[in-house]
Amino acid sequence: MADLIPDKNISSSNPNNTQPNPWANDDHVNRFLQQRVPQPIAPMDASLYINVSNPVNDNATCMAPGVYGRSTQERLFPKFNYKNTVFIVTCVQFVIYFFTMDNSLVFDCILYKFGAEYAPSIIVYNHYHRLILPIFLHASLSHVSGNMFYQNMYGHILEEYYGRKKLILLYIASGIGGNLLMTVRQPKALGVGASSALYGVLALSLAYIIENYQKFGSRRRVVLLIVLALIITGFIPSQGVGYDAHIGGFISGWLLAVIYSTRPGNASFNYVKILAGL
């Protein structure tokens, strides 16, 4: 409700009023009004606003696995959000694993039925869906748990930094690229797992760290060494591991990572291009 200020000449209009009129004093009225007039607010520093013309959010550049955080979750899964696409896809992959899980000798047949990568079916019967569906299939609990751990380790920060659409495109393209290379190099293998897409995510993580290397402060070397160690170990041939899918996924992800780098005037961007051989 608005404040009502009585007429300051009310005492002259009412000669019977013997009480002094507090509003007759102009100084008192001025003090009264000053108390109710809001003081001007200083303009905010323009640097506090996010530049909407730049598709990259600078608020996300200070976090990565290996950087100090207030909790274990922040150190392992920076920018974690259960509403992110990364977490939703993780839940779907766990559900599919438990749905297809079988301890019988026909487990490979179940995976094949649900769309595992298998070169003869892709080449002869044109089962091109077998280049995508293996991303959601896994052979064991340790297999799906390991992939999902690293997927959430880097996925949330990348989704916030690059955006949901770009991350989904990279995830699918890397999965296809990895399974395609495995089809060519291991034509008799039955391949499943999200690791092909995961290595595309690791490639994008490497580009992200290089682009913002100085912003990680004293922990920048640790941040870089962690992602490099994960990438290198996945390229080592071992029994039962589709390392060709890792290589194909990484190459596909790296090519998209160069395209996603949106700061050609930044020196770190040039490093990304040099590493890509462009």
Contacts in CASP RR format, 6 or more apart in sequence:
PFRMAT RR
TARGET T0000
AUTHOR 0000-0000-0000
METHOD contacts of the structure
MODEL  1
MADLIPDKNISSSNPNNTQPNPWANDDHVNRFLQQRVPQPIAPMDASLYI
NVSNPVNDNATCMAPGVYGRSTQERLFPKFNYKNTVFIVTCVQFVIYFFT
MDNSLVFDCILYKFGAEYAPSIIVYNHYHRLILPIFLHASLSHVSGNMFY
QNMYGHILEEYYGRKKLILLYIASGIGGNLLMTVRQPKALGVGASSALYG
VLALSLAYIIENYQKFGSRRRVVLLIVLALIITGFIPSQGVGYDAHIGGF
ISGWLLAVIYSTRPGNASFNYVKILAGL
3 36 0 8 1.000
5 23 0 8 1.000
5 29 0 8 1.000
5 32 0 8 1.000
6 23 0 8 1.000
7 13 0 8 1.000
7 23 0 8 1.000
8 21 0 8 1.000
8 23 0 8 1.000
8 24 0 8 1.000
8 26 0 8 1.000
8 29 0 8 1.000
9 24 0 8 1.000
10 17 0 8 1.000
10 21 0 8 1.000
10 23 0 8 1.000
11 17 0 8 1.000
11 20 0 8 1.000
11 21 0 8 1.000
11 24 0 8 1.000
22 28 0 8 1.000
23 29 0 8 1.000
50 57 0 8 1.000
50 58 0 8 1.000
50 59 0 8 1.000
51 58 0 8 1.000
54 262 0 8 1.000
55 262 0 8 1.000
56 161 0 8 1.000
56 162 0 8 1.000
56 262 0 8 1.000
56 263 0 8 1.000
57 160 0 8 1.000
57 161 0 8 1.000
60 79 0 8 1.000
60 157 0 8 1.000
60 160 0 8 1.000
60 161 0 8 1.000
61 161 0 8 1.000
61 212 0 8 1.000
61 215 0 8 1.000
62 215 0 8 1.000
62 216 0 8 1.000
63 74 0 8 1.000
63 78 0 8 1.000
63 79 0 8 1.000
63 157 0 8 1.000
64 78 0 8 1.000
64 154 0 8 1.000
64 157 0 8 1.000
64 205 0 8 1.000
64 208 0 8 1.000
64 209 0 8 1.000
64 216 0 8 1.000
64 223 0 8 1.000
65 75 0 8 1.000
65 76 0 8 1.000
65 77 0 8 1.000
65 78 0 8 1.000
65 153 0 8 1.000
65 154 0 8 1.000
65 223 0 8 1.000
65 226 0 8 1.000
65 227 0 8 1.000
66 75 0 8 1.000
66 219 0 8 1.000
66 222 0 8 1.000
66 223 0 8 1.000
66 226 0 8 1.000
67 75 0 8 1.000
67 78 0 8 1.000
67 216 0 8 1.000
67 219 0 8 1.000
67 223 0 8 1.000
68 75 0 8 1.000
68 219 0 8 1.000
69 75 0 8 1.000
69 78 0 8 1.000
73 80 0 8 1.000
74 80 0 8 1.000
76 153 0 8 1.000
77 152 0 8 1.000
77 153 0 8 1.000
77 156 0 8 1.000
78 156 0 8 1.000
78 157 0 8 1.000
79 156 0 8 1.000
79 157 0 8 1.000
79 159 0 8 1.000
79 160 0 8 1.000
80 87 0 8 1.000
80 152 0 8 1.000
80 156 0 8 1.000
81 87 0 8 1.000
81 156 0 8 1.000
81 160 0 8 1.000
84 155 0 8 1.000
84 156 0 8 1.000
84 159 0 8 1.000
84 160 0 8 1.000
84 164 0 8 1.000
85 159 0 8 1.000
85 164 0 8 1.000
85 167 0 8 1.000
85 168 0 8 1.000
86 151 0 8 1.000
86 152 0 8 1.000
86 155 0 8 1.000
86 156 0 8 1.000
86 159 0 8 1.000
86 167 0 8 1.000
87 152 0 8 1.000
87 156 0 8 1.000
89 151 0 8 1.000
89 171 0 8 1.000
90 148 0 8 1.000
90 151 0 8 1.000
90 152 0 8 1.000
92 136 0 8 1.000
93 135 0 8 1.000
93 136 0 8 1.000
93 138 0 8 1.000
93 144 0 8 1.000
93 147 0 8 1.000
93 148 0 8 1.000
93 194 0 8 1.000
94 144 0 8 1.000
94 148 0 8 1.000
96 114 0 8 1.000
96 136 0 8 1.000
96 137 0 8 1.000
97 137 0 8 1.000
97 138 0 8 1.000
97 141 0 8 1.000
97 144 0 8 1.000
100 110 0 8 1.000
100 111 0 8 1.000
100 114 0 8 1.000
100 137 0 8 1.000
101 141 0 8 1.000
102 110 0 8 1.000
107 139 0 8 1.000
108 116 0 8 1.000
108 190 0 8 1.000
111 137 0 8 1.000
111 139 0 8 1.000
111 190 0 8 1.000
111 191 0 8 1.000
111 192 0 8 1.000
112 118 0 8 1.000
112 121 0 8 1.000
112 190 0 8 1.000
114 133 0 8 1.000
114 137 0 8 1.000
115 127 0 8 1.000
115 129 0 8 1.000
115 130 0 8 1.000
115 133 0 8 1.000
115 134 0 8 1.000
115 137 0 8 1.000
116 130 0 8 1.000
116 133 0 8 1.000
116 134 0 8 1.000
116 137 0 8 1.000
116 190 0 8 1.000
116 191 0 8 1.000
116 192 0 8 1.000
117 130 0 8 1.000
117 131 0 8 1.000
117 134 0 8 1.000
117 179 0 8 1.000
117 182 0 8 1.000
117 183 0 8 1.000
117 189 0 8 1.000
117 190 0 8 1.000
117 191 0 8 1.000
117 192 0 8 1.000
117 245 0 8 1.000
118 127 0 8 1.000
118 130 0 8 1.000
118 189 0 8 1.000
118 190 0 8 1.000
118 191 0 8 1.000
119 183 0 8 1.000
119 184 0 8 1.000
119 186 0 8 1.000
119 187 0 8 1.000
119 188 0 8 1.000
119 189 0 8 1.000
120 187 0 8 1.000
121 127 0 8 1.000
121 130 0 8 1.000
122 128 0 8 1.000
122 130 0 8 1.000
122 131 0 8 1.000
122 183 0 8 1.000
123 183 0 8 1.000
123 187 0 8 1.000
130 179 0 8 1.000
131 175 0 8 1.000
131 176 0 8 1.000
131 177 0 8 1.000
131 179 0 8 1.000
131 180 0 8 1.000
131 183 0 8 1.000
132 172 0 8 1.000
132 175 0 8 1.000
132 176 0 8 1.000
132 179 0 8 1.000
134 175 0 8 1.000
134 179 0 8 1.000
134 191 0 8 1.000
134 192 0 8 1.000
134 193 0 8 1.000
134 196 0 8 1.000
135 171 0 8 1.000
135 172 0 8 1.000
135 175 0 8 1.000
135 179 0 8 1.000
135 193 0 8 1.000
135 194 0 8 1.000
135 196 0 8 1.000
135 197 0 8 1.000
136 193 0 8 1.000
136 194 0 8 1.000
137 192 0 8 1.000
137 193 0 8 1.000
138 144 0 8 1.000
138 147 0 8 1.000
138 192 0 8 1.000
138 193 0 8 1.000
138 194 0 8 1.000
139 192 0 8 1.000
139 193 0 8 1.000
143 193 0 8 1.000
144 193 0 8 1.000
144 194 0 8 1.000
147 193 0 8 1.000
147 194 0 8 1.000
147 195 0 8 1.000
147 198 0 8 1.000
148 194 0 8 1.000
150 198 0 8 1.000
150 201 0 8 1.000
150 202 0 8 1.000
150 230 0 8 1.000
151 194 0 8 1.000
151 198 0 8 1.000
151 201 0 8 1.000
154 201 0 8 1.000
154 202 0 8 1.000
154 204 0 8 1.000
154 205 0 8 1.000
154 227 0 8 1.000
155 167 0 8 1.000
155 201 0 8 1.000
155 205 0 8 1.000
157 208 0 8 1.000
158 167 0 8 1.000
158 201 0 8 1.000
158 204 0 8 1.000
158 205 0 8 1.000
158 208 0 8 1.000
159 167 0 8 1.000
161 208 0 8 1.000
162 204 0 8 1.000
162 208 0 8 1.000
162 260 0 8 1.000
166 256 0 8 1.000
166 260 0 8 1.000
167 201 0 8 1.000
167 204 0 8 1.000
169 256 0 8 1.000
170 200 0 8 1.000
170 201 0 8 1.000
170 204 0 8 1.000
170 252 0 8 1.000
170 253 0 8 1.000
170 256 0 8 1.000
170 257 0 8 1.000
170 260 0 8 1.000
171 197 0 8 1.000
171 200 0 8 1.000
171 201 0 8 1.000
172 197 0 8 1.000
173 252 0 8 1.000
173 253 0 8 1.000
173 256 0 8 1.000
174 196 0 8 1.000
174 197 0 8 1.000
174 198 0 8 1.000
174 199 0 8 1.000
174 200 0 8 1.000
174 201 0 8 1.000
174 203 0 8 1.000
174 248 0 8 1.000
174 249 0 8 1.000
174 250 0 8 1.000
174 252 0 8 1.000
174 253 0 8 1.000
174 256 0 8 1.000
175 194 0 8 1.000
175 196 0 8 1.000
175 197 0 8 1.000
175 200 0 8 1.000
175 245 0 8 1.000
175 249 0 8 1.000
175 252 0 8 1.000
176 252 0 8 1.000
177 196 0 8 1.000
177 248 0 8 1.000
177 249 0 8 1.000
177 251 0 8 1.000
177 252 0 8 1.000
178 196 0 8 1.000
178 199 0 8 1.000
178 244 0 8 1.000
178 245 0 8 1.000
178 246 0 8 1.000
178 247 0 8 1.000
178 248 0 8 1.000
178 249 0 8 1.000
178 252 0 8 1.000
179 191 0 8 1.000
179 196 0 8 1.000
179 245 0 8 1.000
180 248 0 8 1.000
181 244 0 8 1.000
181 245 0 8 1.000
181 247 0 8 1.000
181 248 0 8 1.000
181 249 0 8 1.000
181 251 0 8 1.000
182 189 0 8 1.000
182 191 0 8 1.000
182 196 0 8 1.000
182 242 0 8 1.000
182 244 0 8 1.000
182 245 0 8 1.000
182 248 0 8 1.000
184 244 0 8 1.000
185 244 0 8 1.000
186 242 0 8 1.000
186 244 0 8 1.000
189 242 0 8 1.000
191 242 0 8 1.000
191 245 0 8 1.000
193 245 0 8 1.000
195 242 0 8 1.000
195 245 0 8 1.000
195 246 0 8 1.000
196 245 0 8 1.000
196 246 0 8 1.000
196 248 0 8 1.000
196 249 0 8 1.000
197 249 0 8 1.000
199 231 0 8 1.000
199 234 0 8 1.000
199 245 0 8 1.000
199 246 0 8 1.000
199 247 0 8 1.000
199 248 0 8 1.000
199 249 0 8 1.000
199 250 0 8 1.000
199 253 0 8 1.000
200 249 0 8 1.000
200 250 0 8 1.000
200 252 0 8 1.000
200 253 0 8 1.000
200 254 0 8 1.000
200 256 0 8 1.000
201 253 0 8 1.000
202 227 0 8 1.000
202 230 0 8 1.000
202 231 0 8 1.000
202 250 0 8 1.000
203 231 0 8 1.000
203 249 0 8 1.000
203 250 0 8 1.000
203 251 0 8 1.000
203 252 0 8 1.000
203 253 0 8 1.000
203 254 0 8 1.000
203 257 0 8 1.000
204 253 0 8 1.000
204 254 0 8 1.000
204 256 0 8 1.000
204 257 0 8 1.000
204 260 0 8 1.000
205 227 0 8 1.000
206 227 0 8 1.000
206 228 0 8 1.000
206 231 0 8 1.000
206 254 0 8 1.000
206 257 0 8 1.000
207 254 0 8 1.000
207 257 0 8 1.000
207 258 0 8 1.000
207 260 0 8 1.000
207 261 0 8 1.000
207 272 0 8 1.000
208 257 0 8 1.000
209 216 0 8 1.000
209 220 0 8 1.000
209 223 0 8 1.000
209 224 0 8 1.000
209 227 0 8 1.000
210 224 0 8 1.000
210 268 0 8 1.000
210 271 0 8 1.000
210 272 0 8 1.000
210 275 0 8 1.000
211 261 0 8 1.000
211 263 0 8 1.000
211 266 0 8 1.000
211 268 0 8 1.000
211 269 0 8 1.000
211 272 0 8 1.000
212 268 0 8 1.000
213 220 0 8 1.000
213 224 0 8 1.000
213 268 0 8 1.000
214 220 0 8 1.000
214 268 0 8 1.000
216 223 0 8 1.000
231 250 0 8 1.000
234 241 0 8 1.000
234 243 0 8 1.000
234 246 0 8 1.000
235 243 0 8 1.000
235 246 0 8 1.000
235 247 0 8 1.000
235 250 0 8 1.000
236 243 0 8 1.000
237 243 0 8 1.000
254 275 0 8 1.000
254 276 0 8 1.000
255 276 0 8 1.000
257 272 0 8 1.000
257 276 0 8 1.000
258 272 0 8 1.000
258 273 0 8 1.000
258 276 0 8 1.000
258 278 0 8 1.000
261 269 0 8 1.000
261 272 0 8 1.000
261 273 0 8 1.000
263 269 0 8 1.000
END
